[in-house]
Amino acid sequence: LRSPAAMEAATVGFAARAARSARSVSEEDDRSRKGDVDRPIRGLVSDINALGRETVFTTSSCSGRVSLVAEQTKGKRVKGEAKWILMSHDPVAGHEVAEAVDSYLKGGGGGGGDCSRETLTLRFEPFILAVECANVEVAAEILKVGREAGFRESGIQIGKRITLSIRCSIRLELPVCRDGVLLVTREYLGVCCELCDEKFSENFARIERFHRLLKPKLSKLGGGRRQQRDEAGGAPVMAVSAPRRRAKAVKDALKARGWLDQGVRPQPAPGGDRILFPVTSAFRSSEANLQALGEGLEVVSLGGAPKSSPTRSPHEELRRRVGEMLPVDLAKDLLEDLPRRWERLGDAVLIPKQAMVREYWSRPEAIEAWAAVAEALRCGKVGRQREVRDNAVRESAAEVLWPSGADGWVDHRENGIIYSFDFTKCMFSSGNVTEKARIASFDCSGEVVVDMFAGIGYFTLPYLVKANAEHLYACEWNPEAVRALRRNLGVNGCEDRCTVLEGDCTKNAPVGVANRVNLGLIPDSSMAWEAAVRSLGPAGGWLHVHTNCGSEEVDETAESMRERVEELAVQSGRCGAIVDVRHIERVKSYAPRVLHIVVDLWVRTP
C-alpha cells in the first residue's frame, strides 16, 4: 500500500497533464502506430475525455484486434521490431489469414525480411484501456465498473501518477510458421479464425457493458466545468466544431484572436471526426467571427451537443431494432424476452428454447417485429432450438419461427465444406468444429474409412473433402439424415468415393476393409465397438471413438475403453491383438464437469 503522502504526490501535475492530453486530442497528436482511436471505442473514449474532464483522461487504448506478427525466432527481441503481416480491429475470414500467410512465405518474410529466421504468430488481443485519474478514489470507482463489466484483470498503479488499466484475458496466441515452415494446416487456421470471431463477440459485449455502466459514473465523479456552470445557472458553453484535419489551424486562429476559452478542455465530437473548441463570450458577440475562421466550421453548444453512440453489442442492436416495432405498453416485457445468444446455421439463426415464448410472438401483428429480428440478426430464417429427441435416431426437435410456412433447409458452410440439411429434422453440433478440423488435417490418401454414425456427413465430409480418403462407407439409419447426406456428397463433389449404407451399423457395416473407423456417437458408442473392430482390415488400423466422461475421469475412461476393445479384437479372431491409446482429444464441455472426448485407438494384429 502507498502512503497518503505518496498518493497525494501522485496527483500533483494532473491538471497540467490533462490539459496537454486535451491539446494532443485537438491537434491530432496521436503517437500510436495506427494514428487515431479505434472506431469501435471512439464513443467510449470520447465520453471519458468529455464527461470525466478534471477527474480522468485516457492515455492509450485498443478496441481489440486479430493479427499476424512476424518476430525474430532467436536472439534478443527488440521492442518495435515486430512486423505486422496482418492486423484488423474487426473479425477476419479464414481465407484472408491463409492468403496473408501464403504471401508472407512467398515474399520471404515480413517487410522484406527473412522468414527463415522468423516466427509468425496468429494473435487475438482483447480490449485494453489506460487512463490517468485525479485521485485514487476516482480510480477505484472506475476499477469497480471495469470488473463488473467482465474486465477481471484490471488494476490500479500508483507511482508518479495514478493510472488504471482496464483489461481482460480472452486472448489467443498460436505460432503458425517458424523459420519459413508452415506449422499448421489451412483448415486449422480457419478454426482459429472462428475462435477469434467468438472472442471478438465477447470482447465487444464487455466493452458495451463497460461503456453503459461507466457513463453515469463519470458525471458523478466530477462532471467537468460545463456541468458545474450549468448547475450554477451560467450560460451554456459554446464551441466551434472543426474537422480534425483543420483542428490545429482553427485552434491557433482562435487563440491568436483571444476567442479560445482556455478554462474548458477541447473535446472530440461524437463519431471522432471533428473537434469542439470552447470559445469565449467575445467570440459569441460577433456572428461574423465564424466566417473569419474559414469554411466548414459550426458553432454548437456543449450543453446540447449530441451524445456519442456507445458500441452496440449484437443483443443491444437487436433490442433497438425490435423495440421500434413493438406496442408501447408491451415493449418492456417483450424486450426482456429477446435472446442474448443464438446459433447461426447457414442463413438461419436459432434462438434458445426459452427466448421469445410470450403469447404476443405468435400473434399476426408480430410479423413486423419478427422481420426486425431477422434484419438485426442478418438472417433469412429464425428458428428455435429444442432438445434432441430421445429416440434411436436422435432427431432434431427445432422449429421454424419466421417466416411463416418456411422449411428448415439451410446450406451451412464450415471449414470450406457445405452441410445442407433441414434443421427441424436433423441435428447439427457447432461445438464439434475443432474435431472436424482435426479430421480434415489427417492424410488419408489411399485409405478406406468406415463412418459408423454418419448423420448428414458431419465427419464423412471432412474425411472425403479434406483428408482425401480413397473410399468411405457411411452408415446411417435416420432416413432424413440419409437424404441430407446424399445431397451433401453431391454438393461437395465426392459421391463417387462414398458408399451409403442405410440401416443399423452394427449389422450392415462392411467387414475387413477399413484402415480407420469413426464412431461419432455420444454419449456412448459402445454398442458398435464390436462391429467397428470387425470392419478393420487384417493388419488392424485406427478407431476414433467418441464418448462422454467426467472431467476428472478422462484417462480412466480411455484405459477402460482400450481394455474392452482389446478383448473384442481377440474375441473376433485377432489373436494376440494389441490396442494402444495414441491420443485423447477433448472436444468440448458437454455439461457441468462432463466432457465430450475422442479416444484414438491403434489396433495392431500380429
TITI-432388 format. One line per 5 residues: for each residue x negated, y, z of C-alpha. Coordinates in steps of 0.1 Angstrom, whole numbers, plus 2048, in hexadecimal, padded with zeros to 3 digits. Layout:
% TITI-432388
X:Y:Z | ...
//
This chain:
% TITI-432388
800:800:800 | 7F4:823:7F8 | 7F3:83D:814 | 80B:85B:813 | 7EE:872:80B
7E4:85D:7EE | 807:85C:7E0 | 80A:881:7E4 | 7E9:886:7D2 | 7F7:870:7B5
813:889:7B0 | 7FB:8A7:7AB | 7FB:8B3:787 | 81A:8A0:77E | 82C:8C0:771
80E:8C9:75B | 80C:8A6:74D | 831:8A6:746 | 82E:8C7:734 | 812:8B9:71F
827:89B:717 | 843:8B1:70C | 82C:8C4:6F5 | 81E:8A4:6E6 | 841:899:6DE
84A:8BA:6CE | 82A:8BB:6BA | 82C:897:6AF | 80B:88F:6C0 | 812:86A:6C3
7F0:857:6C6 | 7FD:834:6C2 | 7F5:820:6A3 | 819:823:697 | 81B:848:69C
83E:84B:6AA | 857:83C:6C2 | 865:81A:6B6 | 888:81F:6A8 | 89A:806:6BF
890:81A:6DE | 890:83E:6D2 | 8B1:844:6E4 | 8A3:836:705 | 882:849:703
895:869:6FA | 8AC:866:717 | 890:860:730 | 87C:87E:724 | 89C:894:721
8B0:88A:73F | 893:882:756 | 882:8A3:750 | 86E:8AC:76F | 86F:889:77F
863:871:764 | 855:870:741 | 849:854:729 | 825:84E:722 | 827:830:70A
840:817:6FD | 847:7FA:6E5 | 86A:7EC:6DD | 85C:7C9:6D8 | 84B:7BB:6B9
841:79C:6A6 | 81F:79C:697 | 803:788:686 | 7E2:794:695 | 7BF:78A:689
7A3:78B:6A2 | 77F:77F:6A4 | 77E:75A:6AE | 75E:75B:6C1 | 74A:776:6D2
756:794:6E6 | 776:7A3:6DA | 776:7C8:6D8 | 796:7DC:6DE | 7A3:7EB:6BE
792:7D2:6A7 | 7B0:7BA:6A5 | 7C2:7BD:683 | 7E7:7BC:67E | 7EF:7A6:660
814:7AA:666 | 827:7BE:680 | 84C:7C5:684 | 863:7D3:69F | 880:7BF:68F
884:799:68A | 870:78B:66D | 87A:76E:657 | 865:74F:657 | 85C:752:632
84E:775:638 | 837:768:653 | 82C:74B:63D | 825:763:620 | 811:779:636
7FC:75B:642 | 7F7:750:61F | 7EC:773:614 | 7D4:775:632 | 7C4:753:62A
7C1:75B:605 | 7B4:77E:60B | 798:771:621 | 7A4:781:642 | 7B4:7A0:651
7AA:7C1:641 | 791:7B1:62A | 781:79E:647 | 774:77B:649 | 790:763:652
777:747:657 | 76D:758:678 | 78F:764:683 | 7AD:757:696 | 7CF:761:689
7EA:762:6A4 | 810:765:6A2 | 81D:779:6BF | 83E:786:6CD | 839:7A2:6E6
857:7AF:6F8 | 861:7D3:701 | 849:7E7:717 | 84D:80A:724 | 835:81E:739
840:83E:74B | 831:856:764 | 846:860:782 | 846:87F:797 | 847:86A:7B7
849:847:7C4 | 86E:849:7CC | 876:850:7A7 | 85F:833:79C | 871:81C:7B5
893:825:7A8 | 88A:81F:784 | 878:7FF:78D | 897:7F2:79D | 8AB:7F9:77E
891:7E8:768 | 891:7C8:77D | 8B7:7C8:77D | 8B7:7CA:757 | 8A0:7AB:755
87D:7BA:754 | 870:7A6:771 | 84B:7AD:76B | 84F:7D2:770 | 83A:7E4:78A
82D:805:798 | 809:80F:798 | 7FD:82B:7AF | 7DB:83A:7A8 | 7D3:85D:79C
7F7:85E:790 | 817:849:796 | 81F:834:778 | 839:819:772 | 838:7FD:758
859:7ED:74D | 852:7CB:73E | 85C:7A6:73D | 84E:784:733 | 862:779:714
842:775:6FF | 836:75C:6E5 | 812:757:6DA | 807:73D:6C1 | 7E6:739:6AE
7EF:731:68A | 7CD:733:679 | 7AA:72E:686 | 78B:734:671 | 79E:733:651
7B2:713:658 | 7D8:713:65C | 7DF:702:67D | 805:6FD:67A | 81E:6F4:65E
832:70F:64D | 851:6FE:65A | 845:703:67E | 83E:728:676 | 863:72A:66D
86D:71B:68E | 857:734:6A1 | 867:750:68E | 889:744:699 | 87C:743:6BD
870:767:6B8 | 893:771:6AB | 8A2:763:6CB | 889:776:6E0 | 891:796:6CD
8B6:792:6D5 | 8AF:78E:6FA | 895:7AA:6F9 | 8AE:7C3:6E9 | 8CA:7B8:702
8B3:7C0:71F | 8A9:7E2:710 | 8CE:7EA:70C | 8D5:7E0:730 | 8B8:7F5:73D
8C3:814:729 | 8E7:810:734 | 8DD:80D:759 | 8C2:827:759 | 8D4:843:748
8EA:84D:766 | 8CC:849:77E | 8B8:862:76A | 8D0:87E:772 | 8D0:875:797
8AB:874:798 | 8A6:898:78E | 8BA:8A1:770 | 8A3:8BD:764 | 8A6:8E2:763
8C3:8E2:74B | 8D9:8CF:764 | 8CE:8E6:780 | 8D7:905:76C | 8F9:8F6:762
901:8EE:787 | 8F7:911:791 | 90F:91F:777 | 8F4:92D:760 | 8F7:92F:73A
8F0:90F:727 | 8CD:90B:719 | 8CC:912:6F4 | 8B2:902:6DD | 8A5:903:6BA
8A8:8E1:6A9 | 88A:8DB:691 | 880:8BD:67B | 863:8AA:689 | 84D:8B2:66B
851:8D8:673 | 851:8D5:699 | 82E:8E3:6A0 | 833:901:688 | 855:90A:696
848:907:6BA | 82B:91E:6B2 | 842:937:6A2 | 85A:938:6BF | 83D:93B:6D8
82D:958:6C4 | 84D:96C:6C4 | 854:965:6E9 | 873:951:6E2 | 868:92F:6F0
876:928:712 | 857:918:722 | 86A:910:742 | 87E:8F4:731 | 86D:8D7:720
872:8D1:6FA | 883:8AF:6F4 | 88A:899:6D6 | 8AD:89A:6C8 | 8C2:87A:6C7
8B4:864:6AC | 891:872:6B1 | 88E:883:68F | 891:8A7:69D | 882:8BA:6BA
896:8D2:6D0 | 883:8F1:6DC | 894:905:6F8 | 896:92A:6F1 | 899:94A:706
8B6:962:707 | 8A1:97A:6F1 | 8A4:961:6D5 | 8C9:95C:6DA | 8D0:981:6D9
8C8:982:6B4 | 8DA:96C:69A | 8BF:975:680 | 8A4:966:694 | 8AC:943:687
8A8:94D:663 | 886:95D:66C | 878:93B:676 | 880:92A:654 | 899:911:646
8A6:8F0:653 | 8AA:8FD:677 | 8C8:8FC:68E | 8D2:90B:6B0 | 8E1:8F3:6C8
8EB:8F2:6EC | 8D7:8DA:701 | 8F5:8D8:718 | 90A:8CD:6FA | 8F0:8B9:6E6
8FD:898:6DA | 8F4:87B:6F0 | 8DB:862:6E3 | 8E8:840:6D9 | 8D9:824:6ED
8CD:805:6DB | 8EC:7EE:6D9 | 8EA:7C9:6DF | 8FF:7B3:6C8 | 918:7B0:6E4
91B:7D6:6E8 | 920:7DA:6C3 | 93B:7BF:6C4 | 94D:7D2:6E0 | 94A:7F3:6CD
959:7E6:6AC | 974:7D0:6BB | 97E:7EA:6D5 | 988:802:6B9 | 9A2:7E8:6AD
9B2:7DF:6CF | 9D1:7EE:6DF | 9C7:807:6F9 | 9DB:7F7:715 | 9CB:7D5:70F
9A8:7DF:704 | 997:7DD:726 | 9A1:7B9:72D | 99C:7AE:709 | 979:7BC:707
96F:7A8:725 | 97B:789:711 | 961:78E:6F6 | 943:776:6F5 | 920:780:6FF
910:762:6ED | 919:74F:6CD | 90A:736:6B5 | 905:73E:690 | 90B:722:677
907:72E:653 | 921:74A:64D | 934:73F:66D | 930:74A:691 | 93D:733:6AD
946:744:6CD | 947:732:6EF | 966:71E:6F8 | 96F:736:715 | 96C:756:700
98A:768:6F0 | 9A4:751:6FE | 9BE:76B:709 | 9E0:768:6F9 | 9DB:788:6E5
9C1:779:6CE | 9DB:761:6BF | 9F3:77C:6B6 | 9F7:788:692 | 9EE:7AC:69B
9CC:7A0:6A7 | 9C1:79A:683 | 9AF:7BC:680 | 99D:7B5:6A1 | 991:793:693
985:7A4:674 | 971:7BC:689 | 962:79F:69C | 957:790:67B | 949:7B1:66F
936:7B7:690 | 927:794:68F | 921:796:669 | 932:775:661 | 94D:767:64A
95D:750:664 | 962:750:689 | 966:72F:69C | 968:722:6C0 | 950:709:6CE
95E:6EB:6E0 | 94F:6CD:6F2 | 946:6B1:6DA | 962:697:6DA | 95A:67A:6F1
95E:65F:6D7 | 949:647:6C4 | 941:65F:6A7 | 93C:67E:6BD | 953:694:6A8
952:6BA:6AB | 971:6CA:6BB | 968:6EE:6B0 | 984:702:6A0 | 986:71E:686
995:73E:695 | 991:756:678 | 99B:75A:65C | 9BC:747:65F | 9BD:728:64A
998:726:643 | 986:705:645 | 966:6FE:65A | 94E:6F8:63D | 92D:70B:640
90B:70A:62E | 8F2:70E:64A | 8CE:714:640 | 8B3:70A:659 | 88E:706:652
893:707:62D | 8AE:6EB:62E | 8D3:6EF:627 | 8EB:6DE:63E | 90F:6DF:630
92A:6D3:648 | 94C:6D9:657 | 946:6E6:67A | 969:6DC:685 | 961:6B7:67D
93B:6B4:680 | 925:6BF:69C | 905:6D2:697 | 8EB:6D9:6B2 | 8D6:6F8:6AC
8C1:6EE:6CA | 8B1:6D2:6B6 | 89F:6EA:69F | 87D:6E3:6AE | 880:6BD:6AA
88C:6C2:686 | 86D:6D8:680 | 857:6BD:690 | 864:6A3:678 | 85F:6BB:65B
83A:6BD:665 | 836:696:662 | 825:688:643 | 83C:66B:639 | 82F:667:615
833:643:60A | 848:63B:629 | 86B:62C:62D | 87F:63B:649 | 89F:62F:65A
8B5:649:66B | 8CC:636:682 | 8E4:653:68A | 8E2:669:66C | 900:67F:671
901:69A:656 | 8DB:696:651 | 8CD:6A8:66F | 8AC:694:66E | 8B2:682:64D
8AD:6A2:639 | 88C:6AD:64A | 87E:68A:643 | 887:68D:61F | 883:6B1:616
865:6BB:62B | 854:69B:637 | 856:68B:614 | 862:669:61E | 862:651:601
885:643:60A | 89D:646:627 | 8BA:631:632 | 8D4:647:643 | 8EC:634:65B
90C:646:665 | 92F:63B:66E | 942:65C:670 | 953:661:64E | 953:687:651
92E:687:659 | 927:66F:63C | 93A:686:625 | 924:6A4:630 | 905:68E:62E
90B:685:60A | 911:6A9:601 | 8F1:6B4:613 | 8DC:69A:601 | 8E8:6A8:5E0
8E4:6CD:5EA | 8C1:6C7:5F5 | 8B8:6B2:5D7 | 8AE:691:5E8 | 8CC:67A:5E2
8B7:663:5CD | 8A0:65B:5EA | 8BB:653:604 | 8D2:635:609 | 8F0:63E:61E
8FD:620:633 | 91F:628:640 | 929:615:660 | 919:608:680 | 8F3:60C:67F
8EF:5EF:698 | 8FE:5D8:67D | 8F5:5E7:65B | 8D2:5F6:660 | 8B9:5E7:648
8A1:5CC:655 | 87B:5CB:651 | 877:5EA:63B | 86F:609:650 | 84E:61B:658
862:62F:672 | 885:630:681 | 896:64F:68F | 8AF:64A:6AB | 8BE:66D:6AF
8DC:666:6C6 | 8DF:675:6E9 | 8E5:670:705 | 8DB:64C:6FE | 8D2:637:6DF
8C8:616:6F0 | 8E4:603:6DF | 8D1:607:6BF | 8AD:5FF:6CB | 8AF:5DA:6C1
8BB:5E3:69E | 8A0:5FE:69B | 885:5E4:6A3 | 893:5CC:689 | 892:5E9:66F
86C:5ED:673 | 855:5DC:659 | 840:5BE:662 | 823:5D2:66F | 839:5E8:685
83C:60E:684 | 84A:62C:696 | 86A:630:6AA | 874:654:6B2 | 88D:64E:6CF
8A3:66B:6DC | 8B1:669:6FF | 8BB:67F:71D | 8AA:67C:73E | 8A4:68F:75E
88A:6AA:75B | 875:699:776 | 878:676:766 | 86A:67B:743 | 84B:664:747
85F:649:759 | 87A:64A:73E | 860:646:722 | 84F:629:734 | 870:617:73A
879:61C:715 | 857:60F:70A | 85B:5EF:71F | 87E:5E8:712 | 874:5ED:6EE
856:5D6:6F2 | 86D:5BC:700 | 885:5C0:6E2 | 868:5BE:6CA | 85C:59D:6D8
880:58F:6D9 | 884:598:6B4 | 867:582:6AA | 84A:59B:6AC | 834:585:6C1
81A:599:6D5 | 829:5BA:6CB | 81A:5D8:6DD | 82D:5F9:6E2 | 81C:61A:6EB
82A:63B:6F5 | 818:653:6DD | 82B:674:6E4 | 848:682:6F8 | 859:6A0:6E9
86E:6B6:700 | 889:6C3:6E8 | 89F:6D8:6FE | 8B1:6DA:720 | 8D2:6C7:71D
8E0:6D0:73F | 8D2:6DB:761 | 8B4:6C5:768 | 8BB:6AF:74A | 8A5:6AF:72B
8AA:6A3:707 | 88A:692:6FE | 87C:67D:6E1 | 864:661:6E8 | 84D:657:6CC
846:631:6CF | 82C:620:6BA | 835:5FB:6B4 | 818:5E4:6AA | 81C:5C0:69E
7FC:5AC:69E
//
